[in-house]
Amino acid sequence: MTQGPSVVTGQDDGGQGAAADPAAAEAYRVLRSRIDLSVLPPLTRAVTEAVVCATADFDYVTDLICDEAVLSAGVSALRYGAPVVADSAMVAAGISGCEVICKAAEPLAARLARKRRHHSRSALDFLDAPQRLSRFLDGRLIRLLTAPTKAGGRAYLKVVNAGFGMLTGVVTKILGAQMLRDVQTFVAALDTMFGGFRERAEDTYRLLQTPGTAFLVVATPEPDALREASYFVERLSQDRMPLAGLVLNRVHHSPATRLSAARSLAAAEVLQPGITPNGNGNGNGHPGATAGEEADASPQRYPLAATALLLHAERMQVMASERRLAQRFTAAHPGVPVVEVPAQPEDVHDLAGLEAIGNELGRA
């Protein structure tokens, strides 16, 4: 979004769109002094430069796949006032100059996200990555392919070929002699690049295990999330990584805990006969009746108070469920400190929200 004017107009303005922001202008200057993207189509170049400047990651130059026709259609849509759809409130807060739609904070989006939650155990893949790469470099085929290159002499090459001739003959027939040589060269380069890798991996592991390092597991009080948190805790313990504790995020609270869910539902029933926990009529003796028919069949007294009582009952039920889940985790991992962060009224996307979370963590 740094070079917004260039993207919207579809013209390369040489970075002038960022001139109003000295930091952005300097970022574009550094970028263009290190890499020349003038060979790219105008919109593709504008998007690529904006992404690289925003992330300081030059890998996006080769990773981004842009379609000039699609980008042009997007520019035309923005010109005619089409809104921008953002996937998080933080992204939406950083977009100006056009209408932004963000559904992430709506209840329906939250429910769908919970139903389609993916396992996050890959977050600890970095613990396994060194061993996997070491196993690859230590493989028998890799050693055989790199042996001639390491030896560097024809005599040794003949010895290797004597024991490896049958296999290389088959591979040569399938792939060709040139392909086999290219593979040997590639594997030899790999071995050179990762030389000393095991030593560096061991040093990194020792650093992660020192008392000055600490891991924090963050999870919401939901079954899937706490199940993943348990896995993280057990895996970190297995690898002897120092665990500082669990941050239980988005925990629900209520200032009226003395009013139970059952009493709230009973009071709502008195105020508005026929009401149910989901806010609709319960049939009033007619199972097939609709909500509209129930409204006609029963007097509507104090509807706002009844709705508030129903919401409070739902909140108390959620709190009870979260408390049970937290107690289950604590029973399974009694030595792990747990800190709760209350659910915020809206998605945290600014400094004020981060400060509120920091204050909650500071009280622990």
FENQUINOR-V598870 format. One record per residue. N is the residue number from 1. PHI is phi in whole degrees, 0 to 359 (none if undefined). OMEGA is omega in degrees with one decimal (999 if undefined). D_CENTER is the distance of its C-alpha to the mean C-alpha in whole Angstrom. Layout:
BEGIN
n	phi	omega	d_center
N	PHI	OMEGA	D_CENTER
N	PHI	OMEGA	D_CENTER
END
This chain:
BEGIN
n	phi	omega	d_center
1	none	-175.7	21
2	295	-175.8	23
3	252	-175.6	26
4	305	-178.3	26
5	303	-179.0	29
6	293	-178.3	29
7	290	-175.1	27
8	289	-177.0	28
9	277	-178.4	32
10	78	-179.1	31
11	243	176.5	33
12	273	-176.7	33
13	263	177.6	34
14	67	178.9	34
15	89	-178.3	31
16	294	179.0	33
17	296	179.1	31
18	261	-174.6	29
19	297	-179.6	33
20	293	179.4	32
21	246	-177.4	29
22	302	179.9	31
23	295	178.7	28
24	294	178.7	26
25	298	178.2	30
26	293	178.3	30
27	298	178.0	26
28	293	-179.9	28
29	295	179.4	31
30	296	180.0	29
31	302	-175.2	27
32	285	174.6	30
33	281	-177.6	32
34	258	-177.3	30
35	210	-178.6	30
36	256	179.8	32
37	253	-177.6	30
38	293	179.4	33
39	283	-179.0	33
40	281	172.7	30
41	301	-170.7	31
42	303	-178.1	31
43	290	177.7	28
44	298	178.5	26
45	295	-179.0	27
46	299	-179.7	26
47	294	-178.2	22
48	298	179.9	22
49	295	179.5	24
50	296	-179.8	22
51	293	-179.8	18
52	296	179.6	20
53	294	-178.6	21
54	286	-174.7	18
55	253	-174.9	16
56	58	-178.5	19
57	238	-177.0	18
58	286	178.3	21
59	297	180.0	19
60	294	178.9	18
61	300	179.6	22
62	261	-176.4	22
63	277	-177.7	19
64	289	175.2	19
65	242	-176.4	21
66	245	175.8	23
67	245	-175.6	25
68	301	-179.9	28
69	292	178.4	29
70	294	177.7	26
71	298	178.7	26
72	297	177.5	29
73	296	177.4	29
74	295	177.1	26
75	298	179.4	28
76	298	179.3	31
77	297	178.7	29
78	294	179.1	28
79	298	-179.0	31
80	269	172.3	32
81	88	178.5	30
82	293	179.4	27
83	284	176.0	24
84	259	178.9	21
85	265	-179.9	18
86	249	-177.3	15
87	265	176.4	12
88	205	-179.5	11
89	295	179.3	14
90	295	177.6	13
91	294	-179.3	14
92	298	-178.8	17
93	293	-179.0	18
94	270	-178.5	18
95	253	178.6	20
96	227	176.9	24
97	92	177.8	27
98	203	179.4	26
99	289	-178.9	25
100	237	177.4	21
101	247	178.1	20
102	224	-177.6	17
103	260	-172.1	17
104	298	-175.6	14
105	273	-177.8	16
106	284	-177.7	19
107	305	-179.0	19
108	297	179.3	19
109	297	178.8	16
110	295	-179.7	15
111	293	179.1	17
112	295	179.2	16
113	295	179.6	12
114	293	-179.1	14
115	290	-175.1	16
116	251	-177.8	14
117	295	178.1	11
118	266	177.4	10
119	293	-175.3	11
120	248	-177.8	9
121	293	177.5	12
122	295	178.5	11
123	297	179.0	10
124	258	179.0	13
125	298	-178.7	14
126	295	177.7	16
127	288	-178.1	18
128	264	-173.3	20
129	302	-179.7	19
130	299	-179.5	23
131	294	-179.9	25
132	295	-179.9	24
133	292	178.1	25
134	297	178.3	28
135	298	178.5	29
136	295	-178.7	28
137	290	179.9	31
138	269	-177.8	33
139	298	-176.8	33
140	299	-178.8	37
141	296	179.8	37
142	296	179.9	35
143	296	179.9	38
144	292	-178.9	40
145	289	-177.8	39
146	271	-176.5	39
147	302	-179.9	42
148	299	-178.5	44
149	291	179.8	42
150	292	-177.0	43
151	293	176.5	46
152	74	-179.5	47
153	230	-177.0	51
154	289	-178.8	52
155	298	-179.9	54
156	294	179.2	51
157	299	178.5	49
158	293	178.3	52
159	297	179.7	52
160	296	-179.1	48
161	296	179.7	49
162	297	179.9	52
163	269	-173.8	49
164	245	-172.7	47
165	298	-177.5	49
166	296	-178.8	49
167	294	-179.6	45
168	295	177.4	45
169	297	178.6	47
170	294	-179.3	45
171	296	-179.9	42
172	296	178.9	45
173	296	-177.3	46
174	280	-172.7	43
175	260	-175.4	41
176	100	-176.4	44
177	295	-178.8	45
178	296	178.3	43
179	298	179.7	40
180	296	177.6	40
181	296	178.2	41
182	297	177.9	38
183	296	178.3	36
184	299	179.3	38
185	296	-179.7	37
186	296	-178.6	34
187	294	177.1	34
188	297	176.7	36
189	295	176.7	34
190	299	-178.3	31
191	298	178.4	33
192	292	-177.1	34
193	294	-177.4	30
194	262	176.0	29
195	300	-177.0	32
196	76	-176.4	32
197	296	-177.2	28
198	299	179.2	29
199	297	179.6	31
200	293	178.6	28
201	296	178.3	25
202	295	177.6	28
203	297	178.7	28
204	296	178.6	24
205	299	179.4	24
206	297	177.9	27
207	295	179.6	26
208	293	-178.1	23
209	267	-178.9	25
210	286	-179.6	27
211	299	179.6	28
212	286	178.5	26
213	254	178.3	23
214	213	176.9	21
215	254	174.5	18
216	243	175.6	16
217	261	-179.3	14
218	245	-178.8	13
219	208	173.2	13
220	270	-178.4	14
221	283	178.5	18
222	231	-174.2	17
223	304	-178.0	19
224	297	-177.0	16
225	295	-179.3	14
226	287	173.7	17
227	295	175.9	18
228	294	178.6	14
229	297	177.3	15
230	298	177.6	19
231	298	179.6	18
232	301	-177.9	16
233	299	-178.7	19
234	293	-179.5	22
235	292	178.2	20
236	295	177.1	20
237	294	179.4	24
238	298	-179.9	25
239	270	178.1	24
240	59	175.4	25
241	267	-177.6	23
242	293	-178.8	23
243	253	179.9	21
244	280	179.6	22
245	152	-179.9	21
246	246	172.1	18
247	261	178.9	17
248	271	-170.8	17
249	264	176.1	16
250	60	176.5	17
251	275	-177.7	20
252	273	176.7	23
253	229	177.7	26
254	213	178.0	29
255	283	-176.9	32
256	243	-177.4	35
257	289	179.8	34
258	290	178.0	38
259	267	-175.5	38
260	286	178.2	36
261	296	-178.9	35
262	296	179.6	38
263	292	178.1	40
264	296	179.2	38
265	296	179.6	38
266	295	179.1	42
267	293	177.8	42
268	296	178.5	41
269	294	178.5	43
270	292	-177.9	46
271	289	-177.1	45
272	221	-177.2	44
273	303	177.9	46
274	90	-179.1	44
275	281	-179.7	40
276	239	-178.2	38
277	303	179.3	34
278	269	175.1	32
279	92	-179.7	35
280	255	176.7	37
281	290	-179.5	41
282	263	177.3	41
283	107	178.6	44
284	49	-179.3	47
285	92	-179.9	49
286	236	-174.8	48
287	304	-175.6	45
288	270	-176.7	45
289	288	178.1	45
290	271	-179.9	42
291	298	179.9	40
292	295	178.0	43
293	295	179.0	46
294	294	178.7	45
295	298	178.0	45
296	282	-173.3	48
297	276	-176.5	49
298	233	179.4	48
299	292	-179.9	49
300	265	-179.7	46
301	250	176.8	46
302	51	-176.8	44
303	297	-179.5	41
304	294	179.1	39
305	295	179.2	40
306	296	178.3	39
307	296	178.4	36
308	298	178.4	35
309	295	178.2	36
310	295	177.6	34
311	297	178.2	31
312	295	178.5	32
313	298	178.1	32
314	296	178.9	29
315	297	179.7	27
316	295	177.5	30
317	293	177.1	29
318	297	179.3	25
319	299	179.8	26
320	296	178.6	28
321	295	179.5	26
322	296	179.3	23
323	296	178.8	26
324	297	179.9	27
325	296	178.9	23
326	295	178.7	23
327	294	177.9	27
328	295	177.9	26
329	295	-179.3	23
330	297	178.5	26
331	294	179.9	29
332	283	-178.3	27
333	227	-174.4	26
334	295	-177.6	28
335	272	-177.5	28
336	263	176.4	24
337	295	-179.0	24
338	236	176.8	23
339	240	-179.0	22
340	260	173.5	21
341	242	-177.3	19
342	298	175.6	21
343	295	179.7	19
344	271	-178.4	20
345	294	178.7	21
346	211	-178.3	19
347	298	-178.8	15
348	279	-178.2	15
349	218	-179.1	15
350	220	-177.0	18
351	294	179.4	20
352	297	177.9	22
353	295	177.8	19
354	295	178.2	18
355	294	178.9	22
356	296	178.2	22
357	293	177.8	19
358	299	177.9	21
359	296	179.1	24
360	294	177.9	23
361	293	-179.6	22
362	292	179.2	25
363	287	-176.1	27
364	288	999	26
END
